Structures are given as structure tokens and as C-alpha cells.
């Protein structure tokens, strides 16, 4: 078993080398595995990294260790590198996390329960029906469609060059059918 490496790491795109991510960890190799696991499961918290991974795949990322340091200097060094390099993939440009803070068992269980939806506020039946109706029939005005169209003109789609899998093609077709039905109901 290897000794954990504490330090700063970088994830860089081969296709677009100007796009990098800078992070820090008290166990860099474990953190890299966590990144890959979340990316593979399409649940990474960083949407820029996830979209890039979805388009170009795992083999486009180059993972490297920039610097090894002790735990006390970790966040200061990471912030310095974020300020100097201004990495494209980093969404948060300010380092702000409770490194090494030990949470009580009750605190961790509370977070776990909330994430599982066990502590949701009870809504009345009428309120749930209103929410359901609101989610089913979202009407987008022509003005909003025009604004969105103007906003997205000239942008390269995230999935350009990718082929839809059979399952995804079916899903898209079903969505188009649902959209057409809603449009017919509005006319």
C-alpha cells in the first residue's frame, strides 16, 4: 500500500490544452479516483469537467501532480495557483472548504438523511397538485424562445461530433413526441 501524497494536482485536456483544472488533496491518488468515478457515473459536481468528459472521454484528460506540500500549506498554495493560472475548468476561484474538520456522527447522519429525502417538509395535497401541474405545462413565450435563440447563436454544441446511442435516440424521439402533443394542446 502506497503512502498518500498530499499536494496540488492538475487535470488538463489534450485536445484543448488551455483548459485545466487545479485542485488539492491530502490524498491525491484517492481524489483522482473520486473524480473518475463521478465522471464515469455522469454525476460530477463540476459541470464544465463533466461536459468535457462526456464529449471527449476519459482519455482526453492528463492528470498530473503539480506540487507536493504539507497539509498546513495545502489551501494557501492551491489559492496561489488558482490566482496565477486562472484555470478554465475551476468553477470556484476561491478555496473555501473545511479541510480536516471532523464532523460529529449526528451531523453526518443529518446530511445523509437530507440527501436521501428523509427530512422533506410535508406539503399539502393541494400544494403537491399545483407543483405537479406547474411542472407538466411550462409554457415558453415566443419572446423567451427568441431570446434563448439569440443567446445560443454561434455557440458550439457540447455534443458536436458525438453519435447518439440507440437508447438516447429513443429518448429524444419520445421527448419530441411529448413536446408536439403539448404544442397541439395549446393551439
MARSETOR-542858 format. One line per 8 residues: number of its first residue (from 1); for each residue x, y, z of N, C-alpha, C. Coordinates in Angstrom, 1 decimal, always signed. Layout:
// MARSETOR-542858
NUM	X Y Z X Y Z X Y Z ~ ...
// end
This chain:
// MARSETOR-542858
1	+0.8 -1.2 +0.0 +0.0 +0.0 +0.0 +0.9 +1.2 +0.0 ~ +0.6 +2.2 -0.9 +1.4 +3.4 -1.0 +1.0 +4.4 +0.0 ~ +2.0 +5.3 +0.3 +1.8 +6.4 +1.2 +1.0 +7.5 +0.5 ~ +0.0 +8.1 +1.1 -0.8 +9.1 +0.4 +0.1 +10.3 +0.1 ~ -0.1 +10.9 -1.1 +0.6 +12.1 -1.5 -0.3 +13.3 -1.2 ~ +0.2 +14.2 -0.5 -0.5 +15.5 -0.2 +0.0 +16.6 -1.0 ~ -0.9 +17.3 -1.8 -0.4 +18.3 -2.6 -1.4 +18.9 -3.6 ~ -1.0 +19.5 -4.6 -1.8 +20.2 -5.6 -1.7 +19.4 -6.9
9	-2.8 +19.2 -7.6 -2.8 +18.4 -8.8 -3.5 +19.2 -9.9 ~ -3.3 +18.8 -11.1 -3.9 +19.4 -12.3 -4.5 +18.4 -13.2 ~ -5.7 +18.7 -13.8 -6.3 +17.9 -14.8 -6.3 +18.8 -16.1 ~ -5.8 +18.3 -17.2 -5.7 +19.1 -18.4 -6.2 +18.4 -19.6 ~ -6.8 +19.1 -20.5 -7.3 +18.5 -21.7 -6.2 +18.4 -22.7 ~ -6.1 +17.2 -23.4 -5.2 +17.1 -24.5 -5.6 +17.8 -25.7 ~ -6.9 +17.8 -26.0 -7.4 +18.4 -27.2 -7.4 +19.9 -27.1 ~ -7.7 +20.4 -25.9 -7.7 +21.9 -25.6 -6.9 +22.1 -24.4
17	-5.5 +22.1 -24.6 -4.6 +22.2 -23.5 -4.7 +23.5 -22.7 ~ -5.4 +24.5 -23.1 -5.5 +25.7 -22.3 -6.6 +25.5 -21.2 ~ -7.3 +24.4 -21.3 -8.4 +24.1 -20.4 -7.8 +23.2 -19.3 ~ -7.7 +23.8 -18.1 -7.2 +23.0 -17.0 -8.0 +23.1 -15.7 ~ -7.8 +22.2 -14.8 -8.5 +22.3 -13.5 -7.4 +22.1 -12.5 ~ -7.4 +22.9 -11.4 -6.4 +22.8 -10.4 -7.2 +22.4 -9.1 ~ -6.7 +21.4 -8.4 -7.3 +21.0 -7.1 -6.2 +20.6 -6.1 ~ -6.6 +20.4 -4.9 -5.7 +19.9 -3.9 -6.3 +18.8 -3.1
25	-5.5 +18.0 -2.5 -6.0 +16.9 -1.7 -4.9 +16.4 -0.7 ~ -5.3 +15.9 +0.4 -4.4 +15.2 +1.3 -4.0 +13.8 +0.8 ~ -4.8 +13.3 -0.2 -4.5 +12.0 -0.8 -4.9 +12.2 -2.3 ~ -3.9 +12.6 -3.1 -4.1 +13.0 -4.5 -4.7 +11.8 -5.3 ~ -4.1 +10.6 -5.1 -4.5 +9.5 -5.9 -5.9 +9.1 -5.6 ~ -6.3 +9.1 -4.4 -7.7 +8.8 -4.0 -8.6 +9.9 -4.6 ~ -8.2 +11.1 -4.6 -9.1 +12.2 -5.2 -9.2 +12.0 -6.7 ~ -8.2 +11.6 -7.4 -8.2 +11.4 -8.8 -9.2 +10.2 -9.1
33	-9.2 +9.2 -8.3 -10.2 +8.1 -8.4 -11.6 +8.6 -8.2 ~ -11.8 +9.5 -7.3 -13.1 +10.0 -7.0 -13.6 +10.8 -8.2 ~ -12.7 +11.6 -8.8 -13.0 +12.4 -10.0 -13.5 +11.5 -11.1 ~ -12.7 +10.4 -11.3 -13.0 +9.5 -12.4 -14.3 +8.7 -12.2 ~ -14.6 +8.3 -10.9 -15.8 +7.6 -10.6 -17.0 +8.5 -10.8 ~ -16.9 +9.8 -10.4 -18.1 +10.7 -10.6 -18.3 +11.0 -12.0 ~ -17.2 +11.2 -12.8 -17.3 +11.5 -14.2 -17.9 +10.3 -15.0 ~ -17.4 +9.1 -14.6 -18.0 +7.9 -15.3 -19.5 +7.7 -15.0
41	-19.9 +8.1 -13.8 -21.3 +7.9 -13.4 -22.1 +9.1 -13.8 ~ -21.5 +10.1 -14.5 -22.2 +11.3 -15.0 -22.8 +12.1 -13.9 ~ -22.1 +12.2 -12.7 -22.6 +12.9 -11.6 -21.6 +13.9 -11.0 ~ -20.6 +14.3 -11.7 -19.6 +15.1 -11.2 -20.2 +16.5 -10.9 ~ -19.7 +17.1 -9.7 -20.3 +18.3 -9.3 -19.8 +19.5 -10.2 ~ -18.8 +19.3 -10.9 -18.3 +20.4 -11.8 -18.8 +20.1 -13.2 ~ -19.8 +21.0 -13.6 -20.4 +20.8 -14.9 -19.5 +20.9 -16.1 ~ -18.5 +21.8 -15.9 -17.5 +22.0 -17.0 -16.7 +20.7 -17.3
49	-16.2 +20.2 -16.2 -15.4 +18.9 -16.3 -16.3 +17.8 -16.9 ~ -17.6 +17.7 -16.4 -18.5 +16.6 -16.8 -18.8 +16.7 -18.2 ~ -19.1 +17.9 -18.7 -19.5 +18.1 -20.1 -18.3 +17.8 -21.0 ~ -17.1 +18.2 -20.6 -15.9 +17.9 -21.4 -15.7 +16.4 -21.5 ~ -15.8 +15.8 -20.3 -15.6 +14.3 -20.3 -16.7 +13.6 -21.1 ~ -17.9 +14.1 -21.1 -19.0 +13.4 -21.9 -18.7 +13.6 -23.4 ~ -18.1 +14.7 -23.8 -17.8 +14.9 -25.2 -16.5 +14.2 -25.7 ~ -15.4 +14.3 -24.9 -14.1 +13.8 -25.4 -13.7 +12.5 -24.7
57	-14.3 +12.2 -23.6 -13.9 +10.9 -22.9 -12.7 +11.0 -22.0 ~ -12.5 +9.9 -21.2 -11.5 +9.9 -20.2 -10.1 +10.0 -20.7 ~ -9.9 +9.5 -21.9 -8.5 +9.6 -22.5 -8.0 +11.0 -22.8 ~ -8.9 +12.0 -22.9 -8.5 +13.3 -23.2 -7.9 +14.0 -22.0 ~ -8.1 +13.5 -20.8 -7.6 +14.2 -19.6 -6.2 +13.7 -19.2 ~ -5.3 +14.6 -18.9 -4.0 +14.4 -18.4 -4.0 +14.8 -17.0 ~ -3.7 +13.8 -16.1 -3.7 +14.1 -14.7 -2.3 +14.2 -14.2 ~ -1.9 +15.3 -13.5 -0.5 +15.4 -13.1 -0.5 +16.1 -11.7
65	+0.6 +15.8 -11.0 +0.8 +16.4 -9.7 +1.7 +17.6 -9.9 ~ +1.2 +18.7 -9.5 +2.0 +20.0 -9.7 +3.0 +20.2 -8.5 ~ +2.5 +19.9 -7.3 +3.4 +20.2 -6.2 +3.0 +19.3 -5.0 ~ +4.0 +18.8 -4.3 +3.7 +18.1 -3.0 +4.0 +19.1 -1.9 ~ +3.1 +19.1 -0.9 +3.3 +20.0 +0.2 +2.7 +19.4 +1.5 ~ +3.0 +20.0 +2.6 +2.4 +19.5 +3.9 +0.9 +20.0 +4.0 ~ +0.2 +19.4 +4.8 -1.3 +19.7 +4.9 -1.6 +21.2 +5.3 ~ -0.7 +21.8 +6.1 -0.9 +23.1 +6.6 -0.8 +24.1 +5.4
73	+0.0 +23.9 +4.4 +0.2 +24.8 +3.3 -0.7 +24.5 +2.1 ~ -1.5 +23.5 +2.2 -2.2 +23.0 +1.0 -3.2 +24.0 +0.4 ~ -4.0 +24.6 +1.2 -5.0 +25.5 +0.7 -4.4 +26.8 +0.3 ~ -3.4 +27.3 +1.0 -2.7 +28.5 +0.6 -2.0 +28.4 -0.8 ~ -1.4 +27.3 -1.0 -0.7 +27.0 -2.2 -1.7 +26.9 -3.4 ~ -2.8 +26.1 -3.1 -3.9 +26.0 -4.1 -4.4 +27.4 -4.5 ~ -4.7 +28.2 -3.5 -5.2 +29.5 -3.9 -4.3 +30.4 -4.7 ~ -3.0 +30.3 -4.4 -2.0 +31.0 -5.1 -2.0 +30.5 -6.6
81	-2.0 +29.2 -6.8 -2.0 +28.7 -8.2 -3.3 +29.1 -8.9 ~ -4.5 +29.1 -8.2 -5.7 +29.5 -8.8 -5.6 +31.0 -9.3 ~ -5.0 +31.8 -8.5 -4.9 +33.2 -8.8 -3.9 +33.4 -10.0 ~ -2.9 +32.7 -10.0 -1.9 +32.8 -11.1 -2.4 +32.3 -12.4 ~ -2.9 +31.0 -12.4 -3.2 +30.3 -13.6 -4.6 +30.6 -14.1 ~ -5.6 +31.0 -13.3 -7.0 +31.2 -13.6 -7.5 +30.0 -14.5 ~ -7.6 +28.8 -13.9 -7.9 +27.6 -14.7 -9.4 +27.7 -15.2 ~ -9.6 +27.3 -16.4 -10.9 +27.3 -17.1 -11.9 +26.4 -16.4
89	-11.5 +25.2 -16.1 -12.4 +24.2 -15.5 -12.9 +24.5 -14.1 ~ -12.1 +25.3 -13.4 -12.4 +25.6 -12.0 -13.6 +26.5 -12.0 ~ -14.7 +26.1 -11.4 -15.9 +27.0 -11.2 -15.7 +27.9 -10.0 ~ -15.2 +27.3 -8.9 -14.9 +28.1 -7.7 -13.5 +28.6 -7.8 ~ -13.3 +29.9 -7.8 -12.0 +30.5 -7.9 -11.4 +30.9 -6.5 ~ -12.2 +30.7 -5.5 -11.8 +30.9 -4.1 -11.8 +29.6 -3.4 ~ -10.7 +29.2 -2.7 -10.6 +28.0 -2.0 -11.3 +28.2 -0.6 ~ -12.3 +27.4 -0.4 -13.1 +27.6 +0.8 -13.7 +26.2 +1.2
97	-13.0 +25.4 +2.0 -13.5 +24.2 +2.5 -12.9 +23.8 +3.8 ~ -13.6 +23.1 +4.6 -13.2 +22.8 +6.0 -12.2 +21.6 +6.0 ~ -11.0 +21.9 +5.5 -10.0 +20.8 +5.4 -9.7 +20.2 +6.8 ~ -9.9 +18.9 +6.9 -9.5 +18.3 +8.2 -10.5 +18.5 +9.3 ~ -11.6 +19.1 +9.1 -12.6 +19.3 +10.1 -13.3 +18.0 +10.4 ~ -13.3 +17.6 +11.6 -14.0 +16.4 +12.0 -15.5 +16.7 +12.3 ~ -16.4 +16.1 +11.7 -17.8 +16.3 +11.9 -18.3 +15.2 +12.9 ~ -19.3 +15.6 +13.7 -19.9 +14.6 +14.6 -20.7 +13.6 +13.8
105	-21.0 +12.4 +14.4 -21.7 +11.4 +13.8 -23.2 +11.9 +13.5 ~ -23.7 +12.7 +14.4 -25.1 +13.2 +14.3 -25.1 +14.1 +13.1 ~ -24.1 +15.0 +12.9 -24.1 +15.9 +11.8 -24.0 +15.2 +10.5 ~ -23.2 +14.2 +10.4 -23.1 +13.4 +9.2 -24.4 +12.6 +8.8 ~ -25.0 +12.1 +9.9 -26.3 +11.4 +9.6 -27.3 +12.3 +9.2 ~ -27.3 +13.6 +9.7 -28.3 +14.6 +9.3 -28.2 +14.9 +7.8 ~ -27.0 +15.1 +7.4 -26.7 +15.4 +6.0 -27.1 +14.2 +5.1 ~ -26.8 +13.0 +5.5 -27.1 +11.8 +4.8 -28.6 +11.7 +4.7
113	-29.3 +11.9 +5.8 -30.8 +11.8 +5.7 -31.4 +12.8 +4.8 ~ -30.9 +14.0 +4.9 -31.5 +15.1 +4.0 -31.2 +14.8 +2.5 ~ -30.1 +14.2 +2.2 -29.8 +13.8 +0.8 -30.6 +12.7 +0.3 ~ -31.1 +11.9 +1.2 -31.9 +10.8 +0.8 -33.4 +11.2 +0.8 ~ -33.7 +12.4 +1.2 -35.0 +12.9 +1.1 -35.9 +12.5 +2.3 ~ -35.2 +12.1 +3.4 -36.0 +11.6 +4.6 -36.5 +12.8 +5.4 ~ -36.0 +14.0 +5.3 -36.4 +15.1 +6.1 -37.1 +16.2 +5.3 ~ -37.8 +15.8 +4.3 -38.5 +16.8 +3.5 -39.7 +17.4 +4.3
121	-40.0 +18.6 +4.0 -41.1 +19.2 +4.6 -42.4 +18.6 +4.0 ~ -43.4 +18.3 +4.8 -44.6 +17.8 +4.2 -45.4 +18.9 +3.6 ~ -45.8 +18.6 +2.3 -46.7 +19.6 +1.6 -48.1 +19.0 +1.6 ~ -49.0 +20.0 +1.5 -50.4 +19.5 +1.5 -50.7 +18.9 +0.1 ~ -51.8 +18.2 +0.0 -52.1 +17.5 -1.3 -52.4 +18.6 -2.3 ~ -53.1 +19.7 -2.0 -53.4 +20.7 -2.9 -52.1 +21.4 -3.5 ~ -51.1 +21.6 -2.6 -49.9 +22.2 -3.0 -49.1 +21.3 -3.9 ~ -49.1 +20.0 -3.6 -48.4 +19.0 -4.5 -49.0 +19.0 -5.9
129	-50.4 +19.1 -5.9 -51.1 +19.1 -7.2 -50.7 +20.3 -8.0 ~ -50.6 +21.5 -7.4 -50.2 +22.7 -8.0 -48.8 +22.6 -8.6 ~ -47.9 +22.1 -7.8 -46.5 +21.9 -8.3 -46.5 +20.9 -9.5 ~ -47.2 +19.8 -9.4 -47.3 +18.9 -10.5 -47.8 +19.5 -11.8 ~ -48.8 +20.3 -11.7 -49.4 +20.9 -12.9 -48.4 +21.9 -13.4 ~ -47.8 +22.7 -12.5 -46.8 +23.7 -13.0 -45.6 +23.0 -13.7 ~ -45.2 +21.9 -13.2 -44.1 +21.2 -13.9 -44.5 +20.5 -15.2 ~ -45.7 +20.2 -15.4 -46.2 +19.5 -16.6 -46.4 +20.5 -17.8
137	-46.9 +21.6 -17.5 -47.3 +22.5 -18.6 -46.5 +23.8 -18.5 ~ -45.3 +23.8 -18.7 -44.5 +25.0 -18.8 -44.6 +25.6 -20.2 ~ -45.2 +26.8 -20.2 -45.4 +27.5 -21.5 -44.3 +28.5 -21.7 ~ -43.6 +28.4 -22.8 -42.5 +29.3 -23.1 -43.0 +30.2 -24.2 ~ -42.9 +31.5 -23.9 -43.4 +32.5 -24.8 -42.5 +32.6 -26.0 ~ -43.0 +33.2 -27.1 -42.2 +33.3 -28.3 -41.0 +34.3 -28.0 ~ -41.3 +35.3 -27.2 -40.2 +36.3 -26.8 -39.1 +35.5 -26.1 ~ -39.4 +34.6 -25.2 -38.4 +33.9 -24.5 -37.6 +33.0 -25.4
145	-38.3 +32.3 -26.3 -37.7 +31.5 -27.3 -36.7 +32.3 -28.2 ~ -37.1 +33.5 -28.6 -36.2 +34.4 -29.4 -35.0 +34.8 -28.6 ~ -35.1 +35.1 -27.3 -34.0 +35.5 -26.5 -33.0 +34.3 -26.4 ~ -33.6 +33.1 -26.1 -32.7 +31.9 -26.0 -32.0 +31.6 -27.3 ~ -32.7 +31.8 -28.4 -32.1 +31.5 -29.7 -30.9 +32.5 -30.0 ~ -31.2 +33.7 -29.7 -30.1 +34.8 -29.9 -28.9 +34.5 -29.0 ~ -29.2 +34.1 -27.7 -28.1 +33.8 -26.8 -27.3 +32.6 -27.2 ~ -27.8 +31.6 -27.8 -27.1 +30.4 -28.2 -26.5 +30.4 -29.6
153	-26.8 +31.4 -30.4 -26.3 +31.5 -31.8 -24.8 +31.6 -31.7 ~ -24.1 +30.8 -32.5 -22.7 +30.8 -32.7 -21.9 +30.0 -31.7 ~ -22.7 +29.4 -30.7 -22.0 +28.5 -29.7 -21.9 +27.1 -30.3 ~ -20.8 +26.5 -30.0 -20.6 +25.1 -30.4 -21.3 +24.2 -29.5 ~ -22.2 +23.3 -29.9 -22.9 +22.4 -29.0 -21.9 +21.5 -28.3 ~ -22.2 +21.1 -27.0 -21.3 +20.3 -26.2 -21.2 +18.9 -26.8 ~ -22.2 +18.4 -27.6 -22.2 +17.1 -28.1 -21.9 +17.0 -29.6 ~ -21.3 +18.1 -30.2 -20.9 +18.1 -31.6 -20.0 +17.0 -31.9
161	-20.3 +16.2 -32.9 -19.5 +15.1 -33.3 -19.8 +13.8 -32.6 ~ -20.6 +13.8 -31.6 -20.9 +12.5 -30.9 -22.2 +11.9 -31.6 ~ -22.2 +10.6 -31.6 -23.3 +9.9 -32.1 -24.2 +9.5 -31.0 ~ -25.5 +9.6 -31.2 -26.5 +9.1 -30.2 -26.5 +7.6 -30.1 ~ -26.6 +7.1 -28.9 -26.8 +5.7 -28.8 -28.2 +5.4 -29.1 ~ -28.5 +4.2 -29.3 -29.9 +3.8 -29.7 -30.9 +4.2 -28.6 ~ -30.4 +4.0 -27.3 -31.3 +4.4 -26.2 -31.5 +5.9 -26.1 ~ -30.5 +6.7 -26.4 -30.6 +8.1 -26.4 -31.5 +8.6 -27.5
169	-31.4 +8.0 -28.7 -32.2 +8.4 -29.8 -33.7 +8.2 -29.5 ~ -34.0 +7.0 -28.9 -35.4 +6.8 -28.5 -35.9 +7.8 -27.5 ~ -35.0 +8.1 -26.5 -35.4 +9.1 -25.5 -35.7 +10.5 -26.2 ~ -34.9 +10.9 -27.1 -35.1 +12.1 -27.8 -36.4 +12.1 -28.6 ~ -36.6 +11.0 -29.3 -37.9 +10.9 -30.1 -39.1 +11.0 -29.2 ~ -39.0 +10.3 -28.0 -40.2 +10.4 -27.0 -40.4 +11.8 -26.5 ~ -39.3 +12.5 -26.3 -39.4 +13.9 -25.8 -40.0 +14.8 -26.9 ~ -39.6 +14.6 -28.2 -40.2 +15.4 -29.3 -41.6 +15.1 -29.4
177	-42.1 +13.8 -29.2 -43.5 +13.5 -29.3 -44.2 +14.2 -28.2 ~ -43.7 +14.2 -27.0 -44.3 +14.9 -25.8 -44.4 +16.4 -26.1 ~ -43.4 +17.0 -26.7 -43.4 +18.4 -27.0 -44.5 +18.7 -28.0 ~ -44.6 +17.9 -29.0 -45.6 +18.1 -30.1 -47.0 +18.0 -29.5 ~ -47.2 +17.0 -28.6 -48.5 +16.9 -28.0 -48.9 +18.1 -27.2 ~ -47.9 +18.7 -26.4 -48.2 +19.9 -25.7 -48.5 +21.0 -26.6 ~ -47.7 +21.2 -27.7 -48.0 +22.2 -28.6 -49.4 +22.1 -29.3 ~ -49.8 +20.9 -29.6 -51.1 +20.7 -30.2 -52.2 +21.1 -29.2
185	-52.0 +20.8 -27.9 -53.0 +21.2 -26.9 -53.1 +22.7 -26.8 ~ -52.0 +23.4 -27.0 -52.0 +24.8 -26.8 -52.7 +25.5 -28.0 ~ -52.7 +24.9 -29.2 -53.3 +25.5 -30.4 -54.8 +25.5 -30.4
// end
